[in-house]
Amino acid sequence: MSVTGIPQDGGAPVRAGVPEHGRVPKYYAVRIRLTELVDGLPEGRVLPTERELAERFGAARETVRQALRDLFLEGRLRRRGRGTVVAGPKLEQPLSLTSYTEGVRRQGRSPGRTLVDLRRWPCPAGLAAELDLAEGEPVWHMERVLWADDERVGLESTYVAVERAPRLDTDFDPDSSFYAYLREQAGDGFASADERLETVLATPREALLVGTPPALPMLLIHRLSRDAQGRPLERVRSLYRGDRFSFTTRLTAE
């Protein structure tokens, strides 16, 4: 089935998002035609200018601009210098006990991290309850910007008891996998985790670190990991760009 020229498949909105009465806002009609154009172009191809698109679609530049904003938010387009180019597919990160590093490498991309902050401080009451620590017990806080190839895609904050990784500030390479470090150096393995995913807007500081507009929707994952004995191991707050990430999982019947 096809509605207004957009093929209908299992992953598309019903009727391609067009209401049954068939009346759509002008920007959405332009967006449909713009989507057709983008679908036919390879990754990295430069789009025509707003003025050229307005002439092609017979629409006002502000209408074209609104349609472009939608595709930017969806991750279909990105900026390159002063131009607009077709973006590649989103990164698919599994909701599983694998690290960010492992997930990105599986898709043929090069993962990276840039250290923002690493310090030890007395554990506050709320975090102490999650990590099964005494209030005031020393914990590490490590904050890192996440990269995929040469693109900033997220921000990760990790909290772990100092007794779990006493030499974290001297023995750990911030650009590597913290999971692998705990397995190889500290002897702790990850056996289970509780995760919660929500949509948020980045704070001004987070948007600056990740290099995104504050209005861009972000995917936030809270994770509490446990070792083989069921003891809390780490608390992680991971913020991912909503235009560059999707998450996958497999469900099975019990």
DRENPA-3360 file (N, C-alpha, C; in nm, 2 decimals, always signed):
BEGIN
1 = MSVTGIPQ = +0.08/-0.12/+0.00/+0.00/+0.00/+0.00/+0.09/+0.12/+0.00 ~ +0.05/+0.23/-0.07/+0.12/+0.35/-0.08/+0.03/+0.47/-0.05 ~ +0.07/+0.56/+0.03/-0.01/+0.68/+0.06/+0.08/+0.80/+0.03 ~ +0.03/+0.89/-0.06/+0.10/+1.01/-0.11/+0.24/+0.97/-0.15 ~ +0.26/+0.86/-0.22/+0.39/+0.83/-0.27/+0.49/+0.76/-0.18 ~ +0.45/+0.75/-0.05/+0.54/+0.69/+0.05/+0.51/+0.54/+0.07 ~ +0.59/+0.45/+0.04/+0.56/+0.30/+0.06/+0.52/+0.28/+0.21 ~ +0.42/+0.20/+0.22/+0.38/+0.16/+0.36/+0.44/+0.02/+0.39;
9 = DGGAPVRA = +0.53/+0.02/+0.50/+0.58/-0.11/+0.54/+0.56/-0.12/+0.69 ~ +0.61/-0.23/+0.74/+0.59/-0.26/+0.88/+0.65/-0.16/+0.98 ~ +0.75/-0.09/+0.94/+0.81/+0.00/+1.03/+0.77/+0.15/+1.01 ~ +0.68/+0.17/+0.92/+0.63/+0.31/+0.89/+0.51/+0.34/+0.96 ~ +0.48/+0.47/+0.98/+0.35/+0.51/+1.04/+0.24/+0.47/+0.95 ~ +0.13/+0.44/+1.01/+0.01/+0.40/+0.94/-0.03/+0.51/+0.85 ~ -0.06/+0.48/+0.72/-0.09/+0.58/+0.62/+0.01/+0.69/+0.61 ~ +0.14/+0.65/+0.64/+0.25/+0.75/+0.63/+0.23/+0.87/+0.71;
17 = GVPEHGRV = +0.14/+0.86/+0.82/+0.12/+0.98/+0.90/+0.01/+1.07/+0.85 ~ -0.05/+1.04/+0.74/-0.16/+1.13/+0.68/-0.29/+1.09/+0.74 ~ -0.37/+1.19/+0.79/-0.50/+1.16/+0.85/-0.60/+1.10/+0.75 ~ -0.70/+1.03/+0.79/-0.80/+0.98/+0.70/-0.87/+1.09/+0.62 ~ -0.88/+1.21/+0.67/-0.95/+1.31/+0.59/-0.85/+1.37/+0.48 ~ -0.73/+1.33/+0.49/-0.63/+1.37/+0.38/-0.57/+1.50/+0.39 ~ -0.62/+1.58/+0.49/-0.56/+1.72/+0.50/-0.44/+1.72/+0.59 ~ -0.33/+1.77/+0.54/-0.21/+1.78/+0.62/-0.16/+1.92/+0.62;
25 = PKYYAVRI = -0.08/+1.96/+0.72/-0.02/+2.09/+0.72/+0.08/+2.10/+0.60 ~ +0.10/+2.23/+0.56/+0.19/+2.25/+0.44/+0.33/+2.19/+0.46 ~ +0.38/+2.21/+0.59/+0.52/+2.17/+0.61/+0.53/+2.02/+0.60 ~ +0.42/+1.94/+0.64/+0.42/+1.80/+0.64/+0.42/+1.75/+0.50 ~ +0.34/+1.81/+0.41/+0.34/+1.78/+0.27/+0.48/+1.79/+0.21 ~ +0.55/+1.90/+0.25/+0.69/+1.92/+0.20/+0.78/+1.82/+0.26 ~ +0.75/+1.78/+0.39/+0.84/+1.68/+0.45/+0.83/+1.55/+0.38 ~ +0.71/+1.51/+0.34/+0.69/+1.38/+0.26/+0.78/+1.38/+0.14;
33 = RLTELVDG = +0.77/+1.49/+0.06/+0.85/+1.50/-0.06/+1.00/+1.51/-0.03 ~ +1.03/+1.58/+0.08/+1.17/+1.59/+0.12/+1.23/+1.45/+0.16 ~ +1.14/+1.37/+0.23/+1.18/+1.23/+0.27/+1.21/+1.15/+0.15 ~ +1.12/+1.16/+0.05/+1.15/+1.09/-0.08/+1.28/+1.12/-0.14 ~ +1.31/+1.25/-0.14/+1.44/+1.30/-0.19/+1.56/+1.24/-0.11 ~ +1.55/+1.25/+0.02/+1.66/+1.20/+0.11/+1.68/+1.05/+0.09 ~ +1.57/+0.97/+0.08/+1.57/+0.83/+0.07/+1.65/+0.79/-0.06 ~ +1.65/+0.87/-0.16/+1.72/+0.84/-0.28/+1.86/+0.89/-0.29;
41 = LPEGRVLP = +1.91/+0.94/-0.18/+2.05/+1.00/-0.19/+2.14/+0.91/-0.09 ~ +2.27/+0.90/-0.13/+2.36/+0.83/-0.04/+2.40/+0.91/+0.08 ~ +2.45/+0.84/+0.18/+2.51/+0.91/+0.30/+2.61/+1.01/+0.26 ~ +2.60/+1.13/+0.32/+2.70/+1.23/+0.30/+2.67/+1.32/+0.18 ~ +2.57/+1.29/+0.10/+2.54/+1.38/-0.01/+2.48/+1.51/+0.04 ~ +2.53/+1.62/-0.02/+2.48/+1.75/+0.02/+2.34/+1.78/-0.04 ~ +2.25/+1.83/+0.04/+2.12/+1.86/+0.00/+2.12/+2.00/-0.07 ~ +2.02/+2.02/-0.16/+2.01/+2.16/-0.22/+1.98/+2.26/-0.11;
49 = TERELAER = +2.00/+2.39/-0.14/+1.98/+2.49/-0.04/+1.83/+2.50/-0.01 ~ +1.80/+2.57/+0.10/+1.66/+2.60/+0.13/+1.59/+2.67/+0.02 ~ +1.66/+2.77/-0.04/+1.59/+2.84/-0.15/+1.56/+2.75/-0.27 ~ +1.66/+2.66/-0.30/+1.64/+2.56/-0.41/+1.53/+2.47/-0.38 ~ +1.52/+2.42/-0.26/+1.41/+2.33/-0.22/+1.28/+2.40/-0.22 ~ +1.27/+2.52/-0.18/+1.15/+2.60/-0.18/+1.10/+2.61/-0.33 ~ +1.19/+2.64/-0.42/+1.15/+2.65/-0.56/+1.10/+2.52/-0.61 ~ +1.17/+2.41/-0.58/+1.14/+2.28/-0.63/+1.00/+2.23/-0.58;
57 = FGAARETV = +0.97/+2.26/-0.45/+0.85/+2.22/-0.39/+0.73/+2.32/-0.40 ~ +0.77/+2.44/-0.45/+0.66/+2.54/-0.46/+0.61/+2.59/-0.32 ~ +0.70/+2.60/-0.23/+0.67/+2.63/-0.09/+0.75/+2.75/-0.04 ~ +0.71/+2.81/+0.07/+0.78/+2.92/+0.13/+0.91/+2.86/+0.20 ~ +1.01/+2.94/+0.21/+1.14/+2.89/+0.27/+1.11/+2.85/+0.42 ~ +1.03/+2.92/+0.49/+1.00/+2.89/+0.63/+0.93/+2.75/+0.64 ~ +0.85/+2.72/+0.54/+0.78/+2.59/+0.54/+0.88/+2.48/+0.52 ~ +0.98/+2.50/+0.42/+1.09/+2.40/+0.40/+1.17/+2.39/+0.52;
65 = RQALRDLF = +1.20/+2.50/+0.59/+1.29/+2.50/+0.71/+1.22/+2.42/+0.82 ~ +1.09/+2.42/+0.83/+1.02/+2.34/+0.94/+1.03/+2.19/+0.90 ~ +1.02/+2.16/+0.77/+1.03/+2.02/+0.73/+1.17/+1.97/+0.76 ~ +1.27/+2.05/+0.73/+1.41/+2.01/+0.75/+1.44/+1.99/+0.90 ~ +1.38/+2.08/+0.98/+1.40/+2.06/+1.13/+1.35/+1.92/+1.17 ~ +1.24/+1.88/+1.12/+1.19/+1.74/+1.16/+1.29/+1.63/+1.12 ~ +1.35/+1.64/+1.00/+1.44/+1.54/+0.96/+1.57/+1.55/+1.04 ~ +1.61/+1.67/+1.08/+1.72/+1.68/+1.17/+1.70/+1.61/+1.30;
73 = LEGRLRRR = +1.58/+1.63/+1.36/+1.55/+1.57/+1.49/+1.54/+1.42/+1.48 ~ +1.50/+1.37/+1.36/+1.50/+1.23/+1.34/+1.63/+1.16/+1.31 ~ +1.73/+1.25/+1.29/+1.86/+1.19/+1.26/+1.88/+1.16/+1.11 ~ +1.79/+1.21/+1.02/+1.80/+1.18/+0.88/+1.90/+1.27/+0.81 ~ +1.92/+1.39/+0.87/+2.01/+1.49/+0.81/+2.11/+1.54/+0.92 ~ +2.22/+1.60/+0.88/+2.31/+1.66/+0.98/+2.38/+1.78/+0.91 ~ +2.44/+1.86/+0.99/+2.52/+1.98/+0.93/+2.66/+1.94/+0.90 ~ +2.71/+1.99/+0.79/+2.85/+1.98/+0.76/+2.89/+2.12/+0.71;
81 = GRGTVVAG = +2.97/+2.19/+0.79/+3.00/+2.33/+0.76/+2.87/+2.41/+0.75 ~ +2.85/+2.48/+0.64/+2.73/+2.55/+0.62/+2.62/+2.48/+0.54 ~ +2.66/+2.35/+0.51/+2.56/+2.27/+0.43/+2.49/+2.17/+0.51 ~ +2.39/+2.11/+0.44/+2.31/+2.00/+0.50/+2.34/+1.87/+0.42 ~ +2.37/+1.76/+0.49/+2.40/+1.64/+0.42/+2.31/+1.53/+0.48 ~ +2.30/+1.42/+0.40/+2.23/+1.30/+0.44/+2.31/+1.23/+0.55 ~ +2.24/+1.20/+0.66/+2.31/+1.13/+0.77/+2.31/+0.98/+0.74 ~ +2.40/+0.91/+0.81/+2.40/+0.76/+0.80/+2.29/+0.70/+0.89;
89 = PKLEQPLS = +2.28/+0.57/+0.90/+2.18/+0.51/+0.98/+2.22/+0.53/+1.13 ~ +2.12/+0.52/+1.21/+2.14/+0.53/+1.36/+2.22/+0.41/+1.41 ~ +2.29/+0.44/+1.52/+2.36/+0.33/+1.59/+2.26/+0.25/+1.67 ~ +2.27/+0.12/+1.66/+2.18/+0.04/+1.74/+2.26/-0.02/+1.86 ~ +2.22/+0.02/+1.97/+2.28/-0.02/+2.10/+2.19/-0.13/+2.17 ~ +2.24/-0.25/+2.19/+2.16/-0.35/+2.26/+2.14/-0.31/+2.41 ~ +2.02/-0.34/+2.45/+1.99/-0.33/+2.60/+2.03/-0.47/+2.66 ~ +2.16/-0.48/+2.69/+2.21/-0.60/+2.74/+2.34/-0.57/+2.82;
97 = LTSYTEGV = +2.40/-0.68/+2.87/+2.52/-0.66/+2.95/+2.65/-0.65/+2.87 ~ +2.64/-0.57/+2.77/+2.76/-0.54/+2.68/+2.79/-0.39/+2.70 ~ +2.92/-0.36/+2.68/+2.96/-0.22/+2.70/+2.93/-0.14/+2.58 ~ +2.94/-0.01/+2.59/+2.92/+0.08/+2.47/+3.03/+0.05/+2.37 ~ +3.15/+0.02/+2.41/+3.26/-0.01/+2.32/+3.22/-0.13/+2.23 ~ +3.18/-0.24/+2.30/+3.14/-0.36/+2.22/+3.03/-0.34/+2.13 ~ +2.93/-0.26/+2.17/+2.81/-0.24/+2.09/+2.84/-0.16/+1.96 ~ +2.93/-0.06/+1.97/+2.96/+0.02/+1.86/+3.05/-0.06/+1.76;
105 = RRQGRSPG = +3.15/-0.13/+1.82/+3.24/-0.21/+1.73/+3.16/-0.31/+1.65 ~ +3.06/-0.37/+1.70/+2.98/-0.47/+1.62/+2.92/-0.41/+1.50 ~ +2.91/-0.28/+1.49/+2.85/-0.21/+1.37/+2.95/-0.15/+1.28 ~ +3.08/-0.19/+1.31/+3.19/-0.14/+1.22/+3.23/+0.00/+1.24 ~ +3.19/+0.06/+1.36/+3.23/+0.19/+1.39/+3.34/+0.19/+1.50 ~ +3.42/+0.30/+1.51/+3.52/+0.30/+1.60/+3.48/+0.38/+1.73 ~ +3.47/+0.31/+1.84/+3.42/+0.38/+1.96/+3.53/+0.46/+2.03 ~ +3.50/+0.56/+2.10/+3.60/+0.64/+2.17/+3.53/+0.71/+2.29;
113 = RTLVDLRR = +3.61/+0.76/+2.38/+3.56/+0.83/+2.50/+3.67/+0.94/+2.53 ~ +3.62/+1.06/+2.57/+3.70/+1.17/+2.61/+3.67/+1.19/+2.76 ~ +3.77/+1.19/+2.85/+3.74/+1.21/+2.99/+3.71/+1.36/+3.02 ~ +3.60/+1.38/+3.09/+3.56/+1.51/+3.13/+3.60/+1.53/+3.28 ~ +3.58/+1.43/+3.36/+3.61/+1.44/+3.50/+3.62/+1.30/+3.57 ~ +3.72/+1.29/+3.66/+3.74/+1.17/+3.74/+3.79/+1.21/+3.87 ~ +3.70/+1.19/+3.97/+3.74/+1.23/+4.11/+3.67/+1.14/+4.21 ~ +3.72/+1.13/+4.33/+3.66/+1.06/+4.44/+3.60/+1.16/+4.54;
121 = WPCPAGLA = +3.48/+1.12/+4.59/+3.41/+1.20/+4.68/+3.32/+1.12/+4.77 ~ +3.28/+1.18/+4.89/+3.20/+1.10/+4.98/+3.06/+1.07/+4.92 ~ +3.02/+0.95/+4.93/+2.90/+0.90/+4.87/+2.78/+0.96/+4.94 ~ +2.69/+1.03/+4.87/+2.57/+1.09/+4.93/+2.47/+0.97/+4.96 ~ +2.37/+1.01/+5.04/+2.28/+0.91/+5.10/+2.21/+0.83/+4.99 ~ +2.15/+0.90/+4.89/+2.07/+0.83/+4.78/+2.15/+0.73/+4.71 ~ +2.27/+0.77/+4.66/+2.36/+0.68/+4.59/+2.41/+0.57/+4.68 ~ +2.44/+0.60/+4.80/+2.49/+0.50/+4.89/+2.38/+0.38/+4.91;
129 = AELDLAEG = +2.26/+0.42/+4.91/+2.15/+0.32/+4.92/+2.15/+0.23/+4.80 ~ +2.17/+0.29/+4.68/+2.17/+0.21/+4.56/+2.29/+0.12/+4.55 ~ +2.41/+0.16/+4.59/+2.53/+0.09/+4.58/+2.56/+0.00/+4.71 ~ +2.46/+0.01/+4.80/+2.48/-0.07/+4.93/+2.61/-0.03/+5.00 ~ +2.63/+0.10/+5.01/+2.74/+0.15/+5.08/+2.70/+0.24/+5.20 ~ +2.79/+0.26/+5.29/+2.76/+0.36/+5.40/+2.77/+0.50/+5.35 ~ +2.68/+0.58/+5.39/+2.69/+0.72/+5.35/+2.83/+0.78/+5.39 ~ +2.88/+0.85/+5.29/+3.01/+0.91/+5.31/+3.13/+0.82/+5.27;
137 = EPVWHMER = +3.10/+0.69/+5.24/+3.21/+0.61/+5.19/+3.26/+0.66/+5.06 ~ +3.39/+0.65/+5.03/+3.44/+0.71/+4.91/+3.40/+0.64/+4.78 ~ +3.36/+0.71/+4.68/+3.32/+0.66/+4.55/+3.39/+0.74/+4.44 ~ +3.41/+0.67/+4.33/+3.46/+0.74/+4.21/+3.34/+0.80/+4.13 ~ +3.36/+0.91/+4.08/+3.27/+0.96/+3.97/+3.35/+0.99/+3.85 ~ +3.32/+0.92/+3.74/+3.39/+0.93/+3.61/+3.29/+0.98/+3.51 ~ +3.32/+1.09/+3.44/+3.23/+1.14/+3.33/+3.31/+1.15/+3.20 ~ +3.25/+1.09/+3.10/+3.32/+1.08/+2.97/+3.22/+1.11/+2.85;
145 = VLWADDER = +3.27/+1.18/+2.75/+3.20/+1.20/+2.63/+3.21/+1.08/+2.54 ~ +3.11/+1.03/+2.48/+3.11/+0.91/+2.40/+3.12/+0.95/+2.25 ~ +3.20/+0.88/+2.18/+3.23/+0.91/+2.04/+3.20/+0.78/+1.96 ~ +3.16/+0.80/+1.83/+3.15/+0.69/+1.73/+3.22/+0.75/+1.61 ~ +3.33/+0.69/+1.57/+3.42/+0.75/+1.47/+3.46/+0.89/+1.52 ~ +3.43/+0.99/+1.44/+3.46/+1.13/+1.47/+3.35/+1.21/+1.52 ~ +3.24/+1.14/+1.57/+3.12/+1.21/+1.60/+3.09/+1.19/+1.75 ~ +3.06/+1.30/+1.82/+3.02/+1.29/+1.96/+2.87/+1.25/+1.96;
153 = VGLESTYV = +2.84/+1.14/+2.04/+2.71/+1.08/+2.04/+2.65/+1.07/+2.18 ~ +2.72/+1.10/+2.29/+2.66/+1.08/+2.42/+2.75/+1.12/+2.53 ~ +2.70/+1.11/+2.65/+2.77/+1.15/+2.77/+2.74/+1.04/+2.88 ~ +2.85/+0.99/+2.94/+2.83/+0.88/+3.04/+2.89/+0.92/+3.17 ~ +2.81/+0.90/+3.28/+2.86/+0.92/+3.42/+2.86/+0.79/+3.49 ~ +2.97/+0.75/+3.55/+2.98/+0.62/+3.62/+3.02/+0.64/+3.76 ~ +2.95/+0.57/+3.85/+2.98/+0.58/+3.99/+3.01/+0.44/+4.04 ~ +3.13/+0.43/+4.11/+3.17/+0.30/+4.16/+3.24/+0.32/+4.29;
161 = AVERAPRL = +3.23/+0.23/+4.39/+3.30/+0.24/+4.51/+3.45/+0.23/+4.49 ~ +3.52/+0.32/+4.57/+3.67/+0.32/+4.55/+3.73/+0.18/+4.59 ~ +3.67/+0.11/+4.68/+3.72/-0.02/+4.72/+3.71/-0.12/+4.60 ~ +3.62/-0.10/+4.51/+3.61/-0.19/+4.39/+3.72/-0.16/+4.29 ~ +3.76/-0.04/+4.28/+3.87/+0.00/+4.18/+3.96/+0.10/+4.25 ~ +4.04/+0.07/+4.34/+4.12/+0.17/+4.42/+4.22/+0.24/+4.33 ~ +4.26/+0.19/+4.22/+4.36/+0.26/+4.14/+4.31/+0.31/+4.00 ~ +4.18/+0.34/+4.01/+4.11/+0.38/+3.88/+4.18/+0.50/+3.82;
169 = DTDFDPDS = +4.22/+0.59/+3.90/+4.28/+0.72/+3.85/+4.42/+0.70/+3.80 ~ +4.48/+0.59/+3.82/+4.62/+0.57/+3.77/+4.63/+0.45/+3.67 ~ +4.55/+0.35/+3.69/+4.56/+0.23/+3.61/+4.47/+0.22/+3.49 ~ +4.37/+0.31/+3.48/+4.26/+0.29/+3.38/+4.28/+0.39/+3.27 ~ +4.27/+0.35/+3.15/+4.27/+0.43/+3.03/+4.13/+0.48/+3.00 ~ +4.10/+0.61/+3.02/+3.97/+0.66/+3.01/+3.90/+0.64/+2.87 ~ +3.99/+0.61/+2.77/+3.93/+0.59/+2.63/+3.90/+0.44/+2.61 ~ +3.91/+0.36/+2.71/+3.88/+0.22/+2.70/+3.75/+0.18/+2.77;
177 = SFYAYLRE = +3.72/+0.05/+2.77/+3.60/+0.00/+2.83/+3.61/-0.02/+2.98 ~ +3.53/+0.04/+3.06/+3.53/+0.03/+3.20/+3.50/-0.12/+3.24 ~ +3.40/-0.18/+3.17/+3.36/-0.31/+3.19/+3.48/-0.41/+3.18 ~ +3.56/-0.39/+3.07/+3.68/-0.47/+3.05/+3.78/-0.45/+3.16 ~ +3.79/-0.33/+3.21/+3.89/-0.30/+3.31/+3.85/-0.37/+3.44 ~ +3.73/-0.37/+3.48/+3.68/-0.44/+3.60/+3.70/-0.59/+3.59 ~ +3.67/-0.64/+3.47/+3.69/-0.79/+3.45/+3.84/-0.83/+3.46 ~ +3.92/-0.75/+3.39/+4.06/-0.79/+3.38/+4.15/-0.75/+3.50;
185 = QAGDGFAS = +4.12/-0.63/+3.55/+4.21/-0.58/+3.65/+4.16/-0.59/+3.80 ~ +4.03/-0.57/+3.81/+3.97/-0.58/+3.95/+3.91/-0.71/+3.98 ~ +3.89/-0.80/+3.88/+3.84/-0.93/+3.90/+3.69/-0.93/+3.92 ~ +3.62/-0.83/+3.89/+3.47/-0.82/+3.91/+3.40/-0.84/+3.77 ~ +3.31/-0.93/+3.77/+3.23/-0.95/+3.65/+3.09/-0.90/+3.66 ~ +3.02/-0.86/+3.55/+2.89/-0.81/+3.56/+2.79/-0.93/+3.53 ~ +2.70/-0.95/+3.62/+2.61/-1.07/+3.61/+2.47/-1.03/+3.58 ~ +2.43/-0.91/+3.63/+2.29/-0.86/+3.60/+2.29/-0.71/+3.61;
193 = ADERLETV = +2.18/-0.66/+3.57/+2.16/-0.51/+3.58/+2.01/-0.48/+3.57 ~ +1.97/-0.37/+3.63/+1.84/-0.31/+3.62/+1.86/-0.18/+3.53 ~ +1.78/-0.16/+3.43/+1.79/-0.04/+3.35/+1.65/+0.03/+3.34 ~ +1.66/+0.16/+3.33/+1.54/+0.24/+3.30/+1.57/+0.34/+3.19 ~ +1.49/+0.35/+3.09/+1.51/+0.44/+2.98/+1.40/+0.54/+2.97 ~ +1.44/+0.66/+2.95/+1.34/+0.77/+2.93/+1.40/+0.88/+2.83 ~ +1.31/+0.96/+2.79/+1.34/+1.07/+2.70/+1.35/+1.20/+2.77 ~ +1.46/+1.27/+2.75/+1.48/+1.40/+2.83/+1.54/+1.50/+2.73;
201 = LATPREAL = +1.55/+1.62/+2.78/+1.63/+1.73/+2.71/+1.76/+1.75/+2.79 ~ +1.87/+1.77/+2.72/+1.99/+1.79/+2.78/+2.00/+1.92/+2.85 ~ +2.07/+1.93/+2.96/+2.10/+2.06/+3.02/+2.19/+2.14/+2.93 ~ +2.20/+2.27/+2.95/+2.29/+2.35/+2.87/+2.44/+2.29/+2.87 ~ +2.48/+2.25/+2.99/+2.62/+2.19/+3.00/+2.63/+2.06/+2.92 ~ +2.53/+1.97/+2.93/+2.54/+1.85/+2.86/+2.53/+1.87/+2.71 ~ +2.45/+1.96/+2.67/+2.44/+1.99/+2.52/+2.57/+2.04/+2.47 ~ +2.64/+2.13/+2.55/+2.77/+2.18/+2.51/+2.87/+2.07/+2.50;
209 = LVGTPPAL = +2.87/+1.97/+2.59/+2.97/+1.86/+2.59/+2.94/+1.77/+2.47 ~ +2.82/+1.74/+2.44/+2.78/+1.65/+2.34/+2.78/+1.72/+2.20 ~ +2.77/+1.85/+2.20/+2.77/+1.92/+2.08/+2.64/+1.92/+2.01 ~ +2.53/+1.93/+2.08/+2.39/+1.93/+2.02/+2.31/+2.05/+2.07 ~ +2.21/+2.09/+2.00/+2.12/+2.20/+2.05/+2.04/+2.15/+2.17 ~ +2.02/+2.24/+2.27/+1.95/+2.20/+2.39/+1.81/+2.14/+2.36 ~ +1.75/+2.18/+2.25/+1.61/+2.13/+2.22/+1.61/+1.99/+2.16 ~ +1.73/+1.93/+2.13/+1.73/+1.80/+2.07/+1.69/+1.69/+2.17;
217 = PMLLIHRL = +1.59/+1.61/+2.15/+1.56/+1.50/+2.24/+1.67/+1.40/+2.26 ~ +1.69/+1.36/+2.39/+1.80/+1.27/+2.42/+1.74/+1.15/+2.49 ~ +1.81/+1.03/+2.47/+1.77/+0.91/+2.54/+1.86/+0.89/+2.66 ~ +1.79/+0.88/+2.78/+1.87/+0.86/+2.90/+1.85/+0.72/+2.96 ~ +1.96/+0.66/+2.99/+1.95/+0.52/+3.05/+2.02/+0.53/+3.19 ~ +1.94/+0.48/+3.29/+1.99/+0.46/+3.42/+2.02/+0.31/+3.44 ~ +2.14/+0.28/+3.48/+2.17/+0.14/+3.50/+2.24/+0.11/+3.63 ~ +2.19/+0.01/+3.70/+2.25/-0.04/+3.83/+2.30/-0.18/+3.80;
225 = SRDAQGRP = +2.43/-0.20/+3.80/+2.48/-0.33/+3.77/+2.52/-0.41/+3.89 ~ +2.51/-0.54/+3.88/+2.55/-0.62/+4.00/+2.65/-0.73/+3.96 ~ +2.72/-0.78/+4.06/+2.82/-0.89/+4.03/+2.75/-1.02/+4.05 ~ +2.83/-1.13/+4.04/+2.78/-1.26/+4.04/+2.71/-1.30/+4.18 ~ +2.75/-1.22/+4.28/+2.69/-1.25/+4.42/+2.57/-1.16/+4.44 ~ +2.53/-1.08/+4.34/+2.42/-1.00/+4.35/+2.44/-0.86/+4.42 ~ +2.57/-0.83/+4.44/+2.60/-0.71/+4.51/+2.61/-0.59/+4.41 ~ +2.56/-0.47/+4.44/+2.57/-0.36/+4.35/+2.71/-0.33/+4.31;
233 = LERVRSLY = +2.74/-0.31/+4.18/+2.87/-0.29/+4.13/+2.90/-0.15/+4.08 ~ +2.81/-0.10/+4.01/+2.82/+0.04/+3.95/+2.69/+0.10/+3.93 ~ +2.68/+0.23/+3.93/+2.57/+0.31/+3.89/+2.61/+0.40/+3.77 ~ +2.53/+0.38/+3.66/+2.57/+0.46/+3.54/+2.45/+0.54/+3.49 ~ +2.48/+0.66/+3.45/+2.38/+0.75/+3.39/+2.44/+0.78/+3.25 ~ +2.37/+0.73/+3.14/+2.42/+0.74/+3.01/+2.32/+0.82/+2.93 ~ +2.37/+0.93/+2.87/+2.28/+1.02/+2.79/+2.32/+1.00/+2.64 ~ +2.23/+0.96/+2.55/+2.26/+0.94/+2.41/+2.18/+1.03/+2.33;
241 = RGDRFSFT = +2.24/+1.08/+2.21/+2.17/+1.16/+2.12/+2.05/+1.08/+2.06 ~ +1.93/+1.14/+2.07/+1.81/+1.08/+2.01/+1.81/+1.07/+1.86 ~ +1.89/+1.16/+1.79/+1.90/+1.15/+1.65/+2.00/+1.06/+1.60 ~ +2.08/+1.00/+1.68/+2.19/+0.91/+1.64/+2.18/+0.77/+1.70 ~ +2.09/+0.75/+1.79/+2.08/+0.62/+1.86/+1.94/+0.56/+1.86 ~ +1.94/+0.42/+1.85/+1.82/+0.35/+1.88/+1.86/+0.23/+1.96 ~ +1.77/+0.17/+2.04/+1.81/+0.06/+2.13/+1.73/-0.06/+2.09 ~ +1.79/-0.18/+2.11/+1.73/-0.30/+2.07/+1.73/-0.40/+2.19;
249 = TRLTAE = +1.64/-0.49/+2.19/+1.64/-0.60/+2.29/+1.56/-0.71/+2.23 ~ +1.58/-0.83/+2.29/+1.50/-0.95/+2.25/+1.42/-0.99/+2.36 ~ +1.29/-1.02/+2.34/+1.19/-1.06/+2.44/+1.16/-1.21/+2.41 ~ +1.16/-1.29/+2.52/+1.12/-1.43/+2.51/+1.01/-1.46/+2.61 ~ +0.93/-1.55/+2.58/+0.82/-1.60/+2.67/+0.88/-1.68/+2.78 ~ +0.83/-1.66/+2.90/+0.88/-1.73/+3.01/+0.80/-1.87/+3.02;
% end
